[in-house]
Amino acid sequence: MALLLYLDQNYLSGIVKRKPAFRELEPVLRAAIGRGAVAVAESEVHRLESAARPDLPVLELLRELSAGLTLPNERGAVERNCERRLETILERDFPERASRASDRLDVHALAVALPHCRLITCDAFMADVVRRTGLDVRFRGELFTGRRADVGRLRRRLERLPSAEPRRRLAGEGPRHEALSAQCTWKNAE
């Protein structure tokens, strides 16, 4: 079964801008998607963050990579608990940090991504917050920051993923991938 990957705005814009580490990651990512080893999921946060930079075709890239797979928009009890834990760490461990709109979006995105995705990208600060909560361990998620070393680590991780075993596609499933989570949906199922 394919692993679910959450790509944050930094990774998507790095690919679009053809930054060196991301330029090396892109063909490996596309190959892993192509062989069914990984699937990329969209979230409502992608749309909100992309609105600030309409000149970058980030959403177009994401839709191409995700093939319509989306994380749930509605937060259930698990996602709300994740959000509370992330917010608690922000307030407790970083009281001097001024509240930022981007932190709110990151918390929301991570609260939804952590329970559903095994591979998760985020900025270094939020990776620290997640690790302090232990949510990455609880959900067996692997975190990757936008630092060059982590981008390279994700590239190597994707290269090592085996191809998904082929099986018959069920009605309502999207192209190339198995149903990855009961809460994930396909926008454009073939």
Wavefront OBJ file of the C-alpha trace (Angstrom):
o trace
v 0.000 0.000 0.000
v 1.248 3.486 -0.806
v 2.429 5.744 2.010
v 0.618 9.049 2.278
v 2.817 12.153 1.973
v 1.921 15.667 3.100
v 3.930 18.315 1.248
v 3.871 21.732 2.867
v 3.988 25.065 1.055
v 7.780 25.282 1.390
v 8.334 21.993 -0.430
v 5.806 22.806 -3.133
v 7.213 26.265 -3.778
v 10.760 24.864 -3.715
v 9.817 22.451 -6.493
v 8.036 25.162 -8.483
v 10.998 27.544 -8.109
v 13.392 24.739 -9.086
v 15.596 25.222 -6.016
v 18.565 22.786 -6.125
v 17.586 20.258 -3.422
v 13.949 20.308 -4.557
v 14.982 19.971 -8.203
v 16.700 16.710 -7.204
v 13.668 15.601 -5.199
v 11.030 16.150 -7.892
v 11.887 13.296 -10.308
v 12.268 10.862 -7.404
v 8.907 11.988 -6.004
v 7.206 11.602 -9.382
v 8.754 8.144 -9.830
v 7.549 7.049 -6.367
v 4.046 8.304 -7.175
v 4.169 6.584 -10.555
v 5.019 3.207 -9.074
v 2.362 3.569 -6.374
v 4.835 3.708 -3.498
v 3.614 7.072 -2.256
v 0.567 9.290 -2.680
v 0.440 13.033 -2.073
v -2.579 14.488 -0.315
v -4.056 17.962 -0.610
v -5.454 19.909 2.331
v -7.565 23.031 2.616
v -4.521 24.808 4.069
v -2.763 24.511 0.696
v -5.452 26.661 -0.902
v -5.263 29.275 1.864
v -1.471 29.514 1.799
v -1.312 29.617 -1.986
v -3.647 32.605 -2.140
v -0.781 34.823 -0.940
v 1.308 33.916 -4.012
v -0.986 33.545 -7.024
v 2.047 34.033 -9.287
v 3.429 30.618 -8.250
v 1.629 27.603 -9.750
v 1.815 25.702 -6.456
v -1.782 24.457 -6.509
v -1.413 23.244 -10.080
v 1.667 21.241 -9.081
v -0.090 19.863 -6.013
v -3.154 18.800 -7.998
v -0.922 17.076 -10.519
v 0.924 15.206 -7.769
v -2.161 14.362 -5.692
v -4.391 13.231 -8.563
v -7.274 14.583 -6.472
v -6.543 12.836 -3.155
v -7.558 15.135 -0.288
v -7.282 15.014 3.461
v -10.520 15.559 5.376
v -11.669 19.149 5.802
v -13.660 18.303 8.910
v -11.614 17.726 12.024
v -12.738 14.829 14.166
v -11.839 14.165 17.791
v -8.344 12.903 16.892
v -7.498 15.962 14.801
v -8.884 18.347 17.444
v -6.785 16.599 20.092
v -3.689 16.957 17.902
v -4.444 20.637 17.401
v -4.822 21.198 21.163
v -1.539 19.425 21.887
v 0.332 21.459 19.263
v -1.166 24.715 20.566
v -0.287 23.774 24.155
v 3.369 23.257 23.247
v 3.463 26.552 21.347
v 2.069 28.432 24.344
v 4.038 26.564 27.020
v 7.445 26.230 25.382
v 7.512 29.365 23.244
v 5.695 32.084 25.209
v 7.975 34.780 23.773
v 7.058 33.892 20.196
v 4.469 36.291 18.866
v 1.391 34.566 17.509
v 1.609 34.344 13.728
v -1.101 33.606 11.197
v 1.257 31.122 9.532
v 1.601 29.217 12.823
v -2.188 28.838 13.024
v -2.271 27.438 9.495
v 0.660 25.128 10.223
v -1.010 23.821 13.384
v -4.245 23.196 11.511
v -2.451 21.457 8.623
v -0.337 19.287 10.918
v -3.297 18.372 13.135
v -4.958 16.887 10.064
v -1.831 15.464 8.402
v -0.282 13.701 11.398
v -3.048 11.112 11.937
v -3.303 10.332 8.215
v 0.161 10.716 6.649
v 3.313 8.694 7.291
v 5.619 11.223 5.594
v 5.138 14.870 6.559
v 7.015 17.991 5.541
v 6.970 21.178 7.602
v 9.288 23.980 8.663
v 11.998 23.289 11.255
v 10.197 25.188 14.013
v 6.974 23.227 13.589
v 8.928 19.952 13.394
v 10.347 20.823 16.815
v 6.836 21.536 18.130
v 5.530 18.225 16.761
v 8.437 16.271 18.274
v 7.810 17.881 21.669
v 4.203 16.626 21.553
v 5.258 13.101 20.612
v 2.558 13.017 17.913
v 5.078 11.929 15.293
v 5.840 8.860 17.421
v 2.185 8.197 18.236
v 1.182 8.171 14.557
v 4.489 6.727 13.277
v 5.052 9.768 11.110
v 8.376 10.795 9.660
v 9.036 14.545 9.661
v 11.091 16.326 7.028
v 11.986 20.008 7.250
v 12.849 22.239 4.311
v 16.532 22.153 5.210
v 18.697 20.741 2.461
v 19.724 17.702 4.540
v 16.078 16.799 5.209
v 15.079 17.300 1.584
v 17.860 14.883 0.683
v 16.700 12.467 3.397
v 13.169 12.508 1.956
v 14.570 11.914 -1.539
v 16.527 8.881 -0.305
v 13.478 7.612 1.613
v 11.331 7.817 -1.524
v 13.994 6.047 -3.590
v 13.958 3.115 -1.141
v 10.180 2.673 -1.070
v 9.029 -0.495 -2.792
v 6.361 -0.377 -5.454
v 2.836 -0.966 -4.236
v 1.451 -4.374 -5.036
v -1.072 -4.102 -7.826
v -4.655 -4.949 -6.988
v -8.061 -4.394 -8.453
v -9.281 -0.798 -8.050
v -12.507 -0.366 -6.124
v -15.265 2.008 -7.176
v -14.547 5.522 -5.933
v -10.797 5.085 -5.661
v -8.573 7.464 -7.498
v -6.022 6.705 -10.157
v -2.871 4.686 -9.399
v -3.352 4.462 -5.624
v -5.150 2.337 -3.093
v -7.628 3.814 -0.668
v -5.131 5.222 1.799
v -7.335 6.336 4.628
v -11.030 5.988 5.203
v -11.235 9.759 5.645
v -9.291 10.730 2.510
v -11.302 11.362 -0.624
v -10.677 11.593 -4.328
v -11.851 14.710 -6.115
v -11.426 13.337 -9.622
v -11.734 9.572 -9.448
v -11.283 7.916 -12.816
l 1 2 3 4 5 6 7 8 9 10 11 12 13 14 15 16 17 18 19 20 21 22 23 24 25 26 27 28 29 30 31 32 33 34 35 36 37 38 39 40 41 42 43 44 45 46 47 48 49 50 51 52 53 54 55 56 57 58 59 60 61 62 63 64 65 66 67 68 69 70 71 72 73 74 75 76 77 78 79 80 81 82 83 84 85 86 87 88 89 90 91 92 93 94 95 96 97 98 99 100 101 102 103 104 105 106 107 108 109 110 111 112 113 114 115 116 117 118 119 120 121 122 123 124 125 126 127 128 129 130 131 132 133 134 135 136 137 138 139 140 141 142 143 144 145 146 147 148 149 150 151 152 153 154 155 156 157 158 159 160 161 162 163 164 165 166 167 168 169 170 171 172 173 174 175 176 177 178 179 180 181 182 183 184 185 186 187 188 189 190
